[in-house]
Amino acid sequence: MPVRLDDVLKHPTFTAADPVVRAGAGVVQQTQLRWIHSSEVLDIASLLGGGELLLTGGQALALAPDERRTGYIRDLARRGVAALAIETGSVLPSIPSSMVSAAEEAGLPLIELRRVVPFVAVMEAINSQLVSQSAAQLQQADQASHAMAVELAHGGSLDRILAVLAAATDAEVVLTSTAGITLASAEPAEDAESSEPVAGDAAGDRQGTVHIEVPVRGIPSARLTLQVRGDADVNLARIAGNRSVDILALALLQRMPPGLKEMAGAALIRAIDSGKQHWRLQELAPAAGIPVSAQVVAVVVRSSASKQLQRNVEHLLDPGGQHGASYADNAELLALAVLRSGNAHDERQKIVDGLQSLEVPEGTVSAVGPVASGISFAPWSLSEARLTLELAADVGRSKAVASGPGKVLDAQAFAVERFAVQSMDEALRRDFIDQQLAAVLQHDAQRQSKLLETLRVWLDSGCNTAQAARELHVERQSMHQRLQRIFSLCGGDPRGTGRLPALHLAVRLAALQPK
């Protein structure tokens, strides 16, 4: 019998923690567990496989902003985590209401642990039961996988291959393309008409549904969905589904092999990423539909759902599907766009704007590299996009194209910073900053003022005092007073002098210095 969340809540090692279900109470009895894990890492979702009860002491959550907390809940739910238990106490007195609402909305059981218990004791007690269960599940999954392989060897259709999996897992099984087209499906042979899914609401569907990506030669090609019926074992469905991926990939390869263009495109991106020699890039580009001399732009998307975003990003960069290439792993999506119009910079700006309009998971960060003239310079565009991502946290959030669940960074907005870190070491940058801004920095340090930030906003606005005052939310008179103080510390009003670009450069470099 599957180990359920309700059983764990009643276990002596768990009742000692005085647990209270704060969200998702309606699915507690039907929620099946695969493992119990503990972690304080907020970015843990991508490292989990689904079906886990996650225990956390709440230290990281106590320090995180509210937006990060709700994003944590959504990431776990999207990953298929069974439930989250948070220990409250002096560090985190209670679970924030925003997290409770997010968990309820996502159908993720959220449990408050009101007393301190050693997590290791809980995990040892429950995981020992889960290990025994897992051994039996693995044996059943291997039997199903072997039967699917036999069906494939005898020339069985995709429907017949999926029928083996459906019978073994007592689940409705559907294989869809990345475009959402159903390629094959099957239901359990017995009780096909009378069996019911786990639940009809969104929370129940999440608990009883397993999604598995099926790549063919490294190219995301299909998605396998198993909707478990009644009291059937969700973890068996998850294990058997994962064991069937290679067989399904082989079946897809035999029946609908990925085109040469897709394969060459993925190979091209990997070659660009690894910094292969120019001749290799020039060899792969034409096969991927990209002219060797074309102007191209590299795009990097870091997201917990990089594979799921791949098709949308591809369509944005290459609506016609004839030019461009992409490759995704679990945490990063790399793409190459071909600029075909007469104005490459305008077309590149459309890409920046388009990325901002995409619906992406919270925490997604994208960067668009500079225009590269020819495929041989594509590695440079990619490396500059990655450098932009690294610099963004230091330089500040104000250069993101817009706010929202995802953030899009334009490498061109970081041109000064990119040039500085590549041509000046830290000591040289510090000397230049001190020459231009020493008095301003000393004033801020002694009086806890924000003259440097004021100067940055004013310079970035093109020395527009009214605009800078609006961005800083101060009265114009206060802005003028701040500027007069800055000018007195910097040797006078820099406008119309050679000191203006030097000051602007120093301000930009100051953001790169360790705090």
C-alpha positions as a Python dict, from the first residue, in 0.01 Angstrom:
ca = {
    (1, 'M'): (0, 0, 0),
    (2, 'P'): (127, 350, -78),
    (3, 'V'): (242, 564, 216),
    (4, 'R'): (11, 864, 236),
    (5, 'L'): (59, 1205, 389),
    (6, 'D'): (-226, 1140, 632),
    (7, 'D'): (-38, 834, 764),
    (8, 'V'): (278, 1038, 820),
    (9, 'L'): (90, 1310, 1008),
    (10, 'K'): (-25, 1043, 1254),
    (11, 'H'): (319, 884, 1298),
    (12, 'P'): (463, 930, 1651),
    (13, 'T'): (780, 1100, 1527),
    (14, 'F'): (567, 1354, 1341),
    (15, 'T'): (293, 1412, 1600),
    (16, 'A'): (570, 1523, 1838),
    (17, 'A'): (607, 1831, 1614),
    (18, 'D'): (240, 1928, 1680),
    (19, 'P'): (159, 1957, 1307),
    (20, 'V'): (-129, 2167, 1174),
    (21, 'V'): (-238, 2163, 811),
    (22, 'R'): (-259, 2527, 695),
    (23, 'A'): (-337, 2468, 325),
    (24, 'G'): (-444, 2182, 99),
    (25, 'A'): (-634, 1997, 372),
    (26, 'G'): (-872, 1853, 115),
    (27, 'V'): (-601, 1641, -52),
    (28, 'V'): (-407, 1526, 255),
    (29, 'Q'): (-572, 1181, 268),
    (30, 'Q'): (-508, 1105, -100),
    (31, 'T'): (-156, 1251, -121),
    (32, 'Q'): (102, 976, -166),
    (33, 'L'): (466, 1016, -63),
    (34, 'R'): (777, 895, -238),
    (35, 'W'): (1038, 1029, 7),
    (36, 'I'): (1092, 1271, 295),
    (37, 'H'): (1362, 1531, 246),
    (38, 'S'): (1482, 1833, 447),
    (39, 'S'): (1645, 2149, 315),
    (40, 'E'): (1683, 2518, 391),
    (41, 'V'): (1771, 2597, 27),
    (42, 'L'): (1501, 2804, -144),
    (43, 'D'): (1611, 2695, -491),
    (44, 'I'): (1567, 2327, -407),
    (45, 'A'): (1275, 2262, -646),
    (46, 'S'): (1486, 2184, -953),
    (47, 'L'): (1676, 1919, -752),
    (48, 'L'): (1364, 1728, -651),
    (49, 'G'): (1191, 1457, -850),
    (50, 'G'): (834, 1492, -727),
    (51, 'G'): (637, 1312, -457),
    (52, 'E'): (852, 1438, -167),
    (53, 'L'): (742, 1570, 171),
    (54, 'L'): (985, 1858, 221),
    (55, 'L'): (1079, 1963, 574),
    (56, 'T'): (1232, 2305, 641),
    (57, 'G'): (1327, 2492, 955),
    (58, 'G'): (1218, 2825, 809),
    (59, 'Q'): (1548, 3012, 860),
    (60, 'A'): (1584, 3101, 492),
    (61, 'L'): (1215, 3184, 460),
    (62, 'A'): (1234, 3424, 755),
    (63, 'L'): (1497, 3631, 572),
    (64, 'A'): (1340, 3609, 226),
    (65, 'P'): (1112, 3879, 80),
    (66, 'D'): (746, 3791, 40),
    (67, 'E'): (777, 3758, -336),
    (68, 'R'): (1051, 3498, -294),
    (69, 'R'): (845, 3303, -41),
    (70, 'T'): (542, 3269, -270),
    (71, 'G'): (771, 3184, -560),
    (72, 'Y'): (918, 2906, -347),
    (73, 'I'): (569, 2759, -298),
    (74, 'R'): (487, 2776, -669),
    (75, 'D'): (820, 2620, -770),
    (76, 'L'): (762, 2325, -537),
    (77, 'A'): (406, 2273, -661),
    (78, 'R'): (517, 2295, -1023),
    (79, 'R'): (785, 2032, -954),
    (80, 'G'): (527, 1790, -816),
    (81, 'V'): (639, 1800, -451),
    (82, 'A'): (377, 1620, -238),
    (83, 'A'): (375, 1856, 61),
    (84, 'L'): (576, 2118, 251),
    (85, 'A'): (620, 2124, 630),
    (86, 'I'): (763, 2438, 791),
    (87, 'E'): (889, 2459, 1148),
    (88, 'T'): (781, 2778, 1323),
    (89, 'G'): (929, 2929, 1636),
    (90, 'S'): (1156, 3217, 1733),
    (91, 'V'): (1305, 3255, 1384),
    (92, 'L'): (975, 3228, 1194),
    (93, 'P'): (689, 3285, 1441),
    (94, 'S'): (417, 3180, 1192),
    (95, 'I'): (373, 3088, 829),
    (96, 'P'): (302, 3409, 630),
    (97, 'S'): (-54, 3434, 499),
    (98, 'S'): (78, 3492, 147),
    (99, 'M'): (244, 3149, 153),
    (100, 'V'): (-75, 2987, 282),
    (101, 'S'): (-276, 3149, 0),
    (102, 'A'): (-20, 3049, -262),
    (103, 'A'): (-16, 2689, -137),
    (104, 'E'): (-396, 2669, -133),
    (105, 'E'): (-411, 2807, -485),
    (106, 'A'): (-147, 2560, -608),
    (107, 'G'): (-305, 2262, -429),
    (108, 'L'): (11, 2203, -224),
    (109, 'P'): (-49, 2074, 131),
    (110, 'L'): (126, 2317, 369),
    (111, 'I'): (190, 2201, 724),
    (112, 'E'): (304, 2407, 1021),
    (113, 'L'): (527, 2226, 1273),
    (114, 'R'): (471, 2411, 1600),
    (115, 'R'): (731, 2222, 1800),
    (116, 'V'): (1095, 2148, 1728),
    (117, 'V'): (1173, 1787, 1641),
    (118, 'P'): (1490, 1635, 1492),
    (119, 'F'): (1416, 1604, 1123),
    (120, 'V'): (1663, 1317, 1095),
    (121, 'A'): (1449, 1104, 1329),
    (122, 'V'): (1139, 1171, 1120),
    (123, 'M'): (1319, 1089, 797),
    (124, 'E'): (1476, 770, 931),
    (125, 'A'): (1142, 640, 1059),
    (126, 'I'): (934, 716, 750),
    (127, 'N'): (1194, 669, 478),
    (128, 'S'): (1261, 315, 599),
    (129, 'Q'): (901, 233, 506),
    (130, 'L'): (934, 416, 176),
    (131, 'V'): (1251, 226, 84),
    (132, 'S'): (1071, -107, 116),
    (133, 'Q'): (787, 25, -92),
    (134, 'S'): (1027, 167, -351),
    (135, 'A'): (1198, -170, -403),
    (136, 'A'): (868, -328, -497),
    (137, 'Q'): (781, -36, -722),
    (138, 'L'): (1113, -59, -904),
    (139, 'Q'): (1057, -428, -967),
    (140, 'Q'): (710, -362, -1110),
    (141, 'A'): (841, -71, -1317),
    (142, 'D'): (1118, -287, -1462),
    (143, 'Q'): (865, -552, -1556),
    (144, 'A'): (651, -290, -1731),
    (145, 'S'): (956, -146, -1908),
    (146, 'H'): (1056, -492, -2030),
    (147, 'A'): (705, -558, -2160),
    (148, 'M'): (705, -223, -2344),
    (149, 'A'): (1042, -309, -2502),
    (150, 'V'): (902, -642, -2621),
    (151, 'E'): (600, -464, -2771),
    (152, 'L'): (832, -219, -2949),
    (153, 'A'): (1052, -502, -3080),
    (154, 'H'): (747, -670, -3232),
    (155, 'G'): (652, -352, -3416),
    (156, 'G'): (372, -245, -3185),
    (157, 'S'): (217, 98, -3232),
    (158, 'L'): (264, 383, -2983),
    (159, 'D'): (-89, 316, -2857),
    (160, 'R'): (-7, -50, -2788),
    (161, 'I'): (319, 43, -2615),
    (162, 'L'): (136, 292, -2394),
    (163, 'A'): (-133, 30, -2322),
    (164, 'V'): (133, -181, -2147),
    (165, 'L'): (224, 117, -1927),
    (166, 'A'): (-141, 198, -1859),
    (167, 'A'): (-213, -158, -1746),
    (168, 'A'): (92, -170, -1520),
    (169, 'T'): (16, 162, -1348),
    (170, 'D'): (-365, 168, -1359),
    (171, 'A'): (-338, 512, -1515),
    (172, 'E'): (-468, 691, -1821),
    (173, 'V'): (-157, 755, -2030),
    (174, 'V'): (-121, 1023, -2297),
    (175, 'L'): (182, 1110, -2510),
    (176, 'T'): (173, 1459, -2663),
    (177, 'S'): (409, 1652, -2887),
    (178, 'T'): (576, 1972, -2769),
    (179, 'A'): (306, 2157, -2961),
    (180, 'G'): (36, 1986, -2753),
    (181, 'I'): (-80, 1741, -3023),
    (182, 'T'): (-180, 1396, -2896),
    (183, 'L'): (51, 1133, -3047),
    (184, 'A'): (-89, 829, -2865),
    (185, 'S'): (-297, 737, -2561),
    (186, 'A'): (-416, 436, -2364),
    (187, 'E'): (-636, 345, -2067),
    (188, 'P'): (-624, 45, -1834),
    (189, 'A'): (-801, -248, -1999),
    (190, 'E'): (-1002, -335, -1689),
    (191, 'D'): (-1269, -100, -1559),
    (192, 'A'): (-1189, 150, -1835),
    (193, 'E'): (-1546, 274, -1832),
    (194, 'S'): (-1608, 283, -1459),
    (195, 'S'): (-1273, 399, -1317),
    (196, 'E'): (-1248, 757, -1204),
    (197, 'P'): (-948, 991, -1179),
    (198, 'V'): (-811, 1071, -835),
    (199, 'A'): (-1015, 1390, -806),
    (200, 'G'): (-1194, 1639, -1019),
    (201, 'D'): (-1051, 1959, -876),
    (202, 'A'): (-718, 2121, -954),
    (203, 'A'): (-555, 2010, -630),
    (204, 'G'): (-661, 1649, -677),
    (205, 'D'): (-550, 1648, -1037),
    (206, 'R'): (-205, 1774, -932),
    (207, 'Q'): (-168, 1495, -677),
    (208, 'G'): (-275, 1221, -919),
    (209, 'T'): (-103, 1343, -1235),
    (210, 'V'): (256, 1275, -1339),
    (211, 'H'): (425, 1468, -1623),
    (212, 'I'): (751, 1342, -1776),
    (213, 'E'): (949, 1499, -2060),
    (214, 'V'): (1059, 1267, -2341),
    (215, 'P'): (1369, 1392, -2529),
    (216, 'V'): (1491, 1237, -2853),
    (217, 'R'): (1868, 1274, -2899),
    (218, 'G'): (1869, 1560, -2651),
    (219, 'I'): (1585, 1744, -2824),
    (220, 'P'): (1262, 1785, -2621),
    (221, 'S'): (1014, 1599, -2842),
    (222, 'A'): (716, 1487, -2635),
    (223, 'R'): (554, 1485, -2292),
    (224, 'L'): (421, 1175, -2118),
    (225, 'T'): (125, 1231, -1884),
    (226, 'L'): (-7, 964, -1647),
    (227, 'Q'): (-340, 1032, -1475),
    (228, 'V'): (-365, 778, -1195),
    (229, 'R'): (-706, 628, -1124),
    (230, 'G'): (-872, 575, -786),
    (231, 'D'): (-635, 451, -517),
    (232, 'A'): (-365, 340, -760),
    (233, 'D'): (0, 404, -671),
    (234, 'V'): (113, 746, -797),
    (235, 'N'): (478, 671, -717),
    (236, 'L'): (466, 351, -921),
    (237, 'A'): (331, 558, -1210),
    (238, 'R'): (615, 809, -1167),
    (239, 'I'): (886, 542, -1155),
    (240, 'A'): (742, 336, -1442),
    (241, 'G'): (694, 650, -1650),
    (242, 'N'): (1055, 753, -1604),
    (243, 'R'): (1174, 399, -1684),
    (244, 'S'): (976, 413, -2011),
    (245, 'V'): (1136, 732, -2145),
    (246, 'D'): (1415, 560, -2341),
    (247, 'I'): (1171, 313, -2498),
    (248, 'L'): (932, 589, -2599),
    (249, 'A'): (1221, 797, -2737),
    (250, 'L'): (1327, 501, -2953),
    (251, 'A'): (968, 452, -3070),
    (252, 'L'): (941, 819, -3159),
    (253, 'L'): (1276, 808, -3337),
    (254, 'Q'): (1155, 516, -3550),
    (255, 'R'): (823, 674, -3635),
    (256, 'M'): (889, 1047, -3643),
    (257, 'P'): (1262, 1121, -3620),
    (258, 'P'): (1360, 1480, -3546),
    (259, 'G'): (1463, 1668, -3857),
    (260, 'L'): (1823, 1736, -3947),
    (261, 'K'): (1762, 2106, -3883),
    (262, 'E'): (1657, 2050, -3520),
    (263, 'M'): (1948, 1817, -3453),
    (264, 'A'): (2196, 2051, -3618),
    (265, 'G'): (2050, 2346, -3427),
    (266, 'A'): (2097, 2174, -3091),
    (267, 'A'): (2449, 2069, -3190),
    (268, 'L'): (2526, 2425, -3302),
    (269, 'I'): (2418, 2575, -2970),
    (270, 'R'): (2627, 2323, -2778),
    (271, 'A'): (2926, 2402, -3000),
    (272, 'I'): (2880, 2777, -2944),
    (273, 'D'): (2853, 2719, -2570),
    (274, 'S'): (3170, 2511, -2558),
    (275, 'G'): (3369, 2762, -2765),
    (276, 'K'): (3443, 2524, -3053),
    (277, 'Q'): (3659, 2637, -3342),
    (278, 'H'): (3506, 2864, -3606),
    (279, 'W'): (3515, 2600, -3877),
    (280, 'R'): (3287, 2374, -3671),
    (281, 'L'): (3032, 2653, -3630),
    (282, 'Q'): (3047, 2730, -4000),
    (283, 'E'): (2986, 2364, -4073),
    (284, 'L'): (2681, 2331, -3845),
    (285, 'A'): (2513, 2667, -3913),
    (286, 'P'): (2386, 2597, -4270),
    (287, 'A'): (2238, 2262, -4158),
    (288, 'A'): (2049, 2454, -3888),
    (289, 'G'): (1917, 2701, -4145),
    (290, 'I'): (2147, 2984, -4035),
    (291, 'P'): (2363, 3163, -4297),
    (292, 'V'): (2728, 3175, -4193),
    (293, 'S'): (2746, 3552, -4246),
    (294, 'A'): (2413, 3633, -4078),
    (295, 'Q'): (2390, 3879, -3793),
    (296, 'V'): (2289, 3683, -3483),
    (297, 'V'): (2202, 3745, -3119),
    (298, 'A'): (2245, 3498, -2833),
    (299, 'V'): (1979, 3468, -2563),
    (300, 'V'): (2023, 3304, -2222),
    (301, 'V'): (1717, 3218, -2011),
    (302, 'R'): (1771, 3087, -1658),
    (303, 'S'): (1455, 2932, -1523),
    (304, 'S'): (1325, 2632, -1334),
    (305, 'A'): (1105, 2569, -1641),
    (306, 'S'): (1365, 2619, -1915),
    (307, 'K'): (1254, 2314, -2115),
    (308, 'Q'): (889, 2413, -2098),
    (309, 'L'): (976, 2766, -2218),
    (310, 'Q'): (1182, 2643, -2512),
    (311, 'R'): (907, 2634, -2773),
    (312, 'N'): (769, 2976, -2680),
    (313, 'V'): (1113, 3132, -2696),
    (314, 'E'): (1183, 2961, -3030),
    (315, 'H'): (859, 3098, -3174),
    (316, 'L'): (942, 3447, -3048),
    (317, 'L'): (1291, 3444, -3200),
    (318, 'D'): (1194, 3263, -3520),
    (319, 'P'): (819, 3282, -3596),
    (320, 'G'): (860, 3109, -3931),
    (321, 'G'): (1057, 2818, -3788),
    (322, 'Q'): (1321, 2841, -4061),
    (323, 'H'): (1609, 3016, -3887),
    (324, 'G'): (1742, 2998, -3532),
    (325, 'A'): (1846, 2729, -3287),
    (326, 'S'): (1802, 2648, -2919),
    (327, 'Y'): (1903, 2400, -2651),
    (328, 'A'): (1768, 2356, -2297),
    (329, 'D'): (1873, 2168, -1988),
    (330, 'N'): (1716, 2165, -1642),
    (331, 'A'): (1820, 2517, -1548),
    (332, 'E'): (1919, 2711, -1860),
    (333, 'L'): (1786, 2770, -2210),
    (334, 'L'): (2030, 2889, -2477),
    (335, 'A'): (1898, 3026, -2805),
    (336, 'L'): (2031, 3196, -3117),
    (337, 'A'): (1824, 3442, -3319),
    (338, 'V'): (1899, 3546, -3678),
    (339, 'L'): (1842, 3915, -3752),
    (340, 'R'): (1707, 3936, -4106),
    (341, 'S'): (1581, 4294, -4142),
    (342, 'G'): (1783, 4590, -4261),
    (343, 'N'): (1798, 4735, -3909),
    (344, 'A'): (1953, 4474, -3682),
    (345, 'H'): (1933, 4692, -3373),
    (346, 'D'): (1559, 4753, -3409),
    (347, 'E'): (1499, 4382, -3458),
    (348, 'R'): (1711, 4303, -3156),
    (349, 'Q'): (1504, 4546, -2946),
    (350, 'K'): (1189, 4360, -3054),
    (351, 'I'): (1345, 4044, -2911),
    (352, 'V'): (1412, 4218, -2579),
    (353, 'D'): (1053, 4348, -2567),
    (354, 'G'): (911, 4012, -2673),
    (355, 'L'): (1094, 3821, -2401),
    (356, 'Q'): (949, 4056, -2143),
    (357, 'S'): (596, 3981, -2267),
    (358, 'L'): (632, 3603, -2228),
    (359, 'E'): (460, 3431, -1938),
    (360, 'V'): (738, 3278, -1730),
    (361, 'P'): (773, 3132, -1380),
    (362, 'E'): (868, 3366, -1102),
    (363, 'G'): (1243, 3404, -1068),
    (364, 'T'): (1316, 3361, -1440),
    (365, 'V'): (1601, 3582, -1561),
    (366, 'S'): (1690, 3634, -1927),
    (367, 'A'): (1972, 3819, -2100),
    (368, 'V'): (2005, 3924, -2463),
    (369, 'G'): (2361, 3946, -2595),
    (370, 'P'): (2495, 4206, -2840),
    (371, 'V'): (2468, 4167, -3217),
    (372, 'A'): (2733, 3934, -3361),
    (373, 'S'): (2832, 3975, -3726),
    (374, 'G'): (2852, 3618, -3844),
    (375, 'I'): (2823, 3277, -3680),
    (376, 'S'): (3192, 3281, -3585),
    (377, 'F'): (3118, 3561, -3336),
    (378, 'A'): (2813, 3391, -3182),
    (379, 'P'): (3021, 3257, -2886),
    (380, 'W'): (3112, 3618, -2805),
    (381, 'S'): (2744, 3723, -2800),
    (382, 'L'): (2666, 3429, -2572),
    (383, 'S'): (2951, 3500, -2332),
    (384, 'E'): (2848, 3868, -2312),
    (385, 'A'): (2489, 3766, -2231),
    (386, 'R'): (2616, 3542, -1953),
    (387, 'L'): (2845, 3817, -1823),
    (388, 'T'): (2543, 4048, -1813),
    (389, 'L'): (2360, 3802, -1591),
    (390, 'E'): (2658, 3792, -1355),
    (391, 'L'): (2687, 4170, -1340),
    (392, 'A'): (2315, 4235, -1297),
    (393, 'A'): (2301, 4154, -926),
    (394, 'D'): (2584, 4399, -850),
    (395, 'V'): (2485, 4679, -1084),
    (396, 'G'): (2126, 4683, -963),
    (397, 'R'): (1778, 4593, -1071),
    (398, 'S'): (1701, 4928, -1233),
    (399, 'K'): (1838, 4815, -1567),
    (400, 'A'): (1591, 4530, -1608),
    (401, 'V'): (1354, 4604, -1895),
    (402, 'A'): (1050, 4582, -1665),
    (403, 'S'): (928, 4428, -1345),
    (404, 'G'): (724, 4108, -1333),
    (405, 'P'): (763, 3736, -1267),
    (406, 'G'): (1064, 3733, -1500),
    (407, 'K'): (1343, 3983, -1557),
    (408, 'V'): (1496, 4061, -1897),
    (409, 'L'): (1844, 4215, -1915),
    (410, 'D'): (1985, 4391, -2217),
    (411, 'A'): (2360, 4342, -2256),
    (412, 'Q'): (2383, 4679, -2429),
    (413, 'A'): (2265, 4851, -2111),
    (414, 'F'): (2565, 4692, -1939),
    (415, 'A'): (2819, 4782, -2209),
    (416, 'V'): (3025, 5004, -1976),
    (417, 'E'): (3032, 4744, -1702),
    (418, 'R'): (3121, 4464, -1943),
    (419, 'F'): (3406, 4668, -2087),
    (420, 'A'): (3532, 4763, -1741),
    (421, 'V'): (3552, 4411, -1596),
    (422, 'Q'): (3724, 4283, -1909),
    (423, 'S'): (3983, 4562, -1940),
    (424, 'M'): (4043, 4686, -1583),
    (425, 'D'): (4130, 4484, -1276),
    (426, 'E'): (3961, 4561, -945),
    (427, 'A'): (4248, 4770, -812),
    (428, 'L'): (4252, 4990, -1121),
    (429, 'R'): (3876, 5038, -1104),
    (430, 'R'): (3897, 5130, -736),
    (431, 'D'): (4170, 5391, -803),
    (432, 'F'): (3962, 5553, -1075),
    (433, 'I'): (3651, 5559, -853),
    (434, 'D'): (3847, 5721, -569),
    (435, 'Q'): (3989, 5988, -803),
    (436, 'Q'): (3641, 6094, -912),
    (437, 'L'): (3414, 6017, -615),
    (438, 'A'): (3620, 5994, -296),
    (439, 'A'): (3452, 6295, -130),
    (440, 'V'): (3101, 6173, -222),
    (441, 'L'): (3171, 5823, -92),
    (442, 'Q'): (3315, 5960, 231),
    (443, 'H'): (3010, 6186, 280),
    (444, 'D'): (2770, 5891, 231),
    (445, 'A'): (2970, 5673, 472),
    (446, 'Q'): (2986, 5936, 747),
    (447, 'R'): (2632, 6073, 721),
    (448, 'Q'): (2440, 5772, 589),
    (449, 'S'): (2334, 5986, 293),
    (450, 'K'): (2257, 5868, -60),
    (451, 'L'): (2445, 6117, -272),
    (452, 'L'): (2604, 5846, -489),
    (453, 'E'): (2262, 5699, -574),
    (454, 'T'): (2131, 6051, -645),
    (455, 'L'): (2422, 6117, -879),
    (456, 'R'): (2371, 5783, -1057),
    (457, 'V'): (2002, 5846, -1124),
    (458, 'W'): (2070, 6201, -1240),
    (459, 'L'): (2347, 6093, -1478),
    (460, 'D'): (2145, 5797, -1613),
    (461, 'S'): (1856, 6035, -1685),
    (462, 'G'): (2081, 6247, -1907),
    (463, 'C'): (2122, 6512, -1635),
    (464, 'N'): (1745, 6571, -1636),
    (465, 'T'): (1683, 6704, -1285),
    (466, 'A'): (1302, 6681, -1301),
    (467, 'Q'): (1307, 6319, -1421),
    (468, 'A'): (1566, 6220, -1161),
    (469, 'A'): (1354, 6380, -885),
    (470, 'R'): (1054, 6174, -995),
    (471, 'E'): (1254, 5849, -996),
    (472, 'L'): (1391, 5922, -649),
    (473, 'H'): (1051, 6040, -520),
    (474, 'V'): (1183, 6373, -391),
    (475, 'E'): (1077, 6733, -445),
    (476, 'R'): (1261, 6922, -718),
    (477, 'Q'): (1393, 7171, -462),
    (478, 'S'): (1539, 6884, -257),
    (479, 'M'): (1690, 6743, -574),
    (480, 'H'): (1859, 7074, -655),
    (481, 'Q'): (1997, 7091, -302),
    (482, 'R'): (2138, 6739, -330),
    (483, 'L'): (2300, 6821, -663),
    (484, 'Q'): (2458, 7138, -528),
    (485, 'R'): (2606, 6936, -245),
    (486, 'I'): (2739, 6676, -492),
    (487, 'F'): (2887, 6947, -716),
    (488, 'S'): (3067, 7103, -420),
    (489, 'L'): (3223, 6765, -340),
    (490, 'C'): (3316, 6690, -702),
    (491, 'G'): (3473, 7021, -802),
    (492, 'G'): (3173, 7199, -951),
    (493, 'D'): (2892, 7139, -1198),
    (494, 'P'): (3029, 6882, -1448),
    (495, 'R'): (2790, 6967, -1732),
    (496, 'G'): (2969, 7098, -2036),
    (497, 'T'): (3305, 6971, -1912),
    (498, 'G'): (3517, 6664, -1971),
    (499, 'R'): (3451, 6559, -1611),
    (500, 'L'): (3092, 6455, -1688),
    (501, 'P'): (3174, 6127, -1871),
    (502, 'A'): (3445, 6052, -1615),
    (503, 'L'): (3195, 6093, -1330),
    (504, 'H'): (2939, 5876, -1506),
    (505, 'L'): (3196, 5602, -1564),
    (506, 'A'): (3307, 5615, -1200),
    (507, 'V'): (2947, 5587, -1078),
    (508, 'R'): (2885, 5283, -1299),
    (509, 'L'): (3210, 5120, -1183),
    (510, 'A'): (3125, 5185, -816),
    (511, 'A'): (2828, 4949, -847),
    (512, 'L'): (3068, 4666, -938),
    (513, 'Q'): (3277, 4701, -624),
    (514, 'P'): (3226, 4457, -335),
    (515, 'K'): (2997, 4601, -73),
}
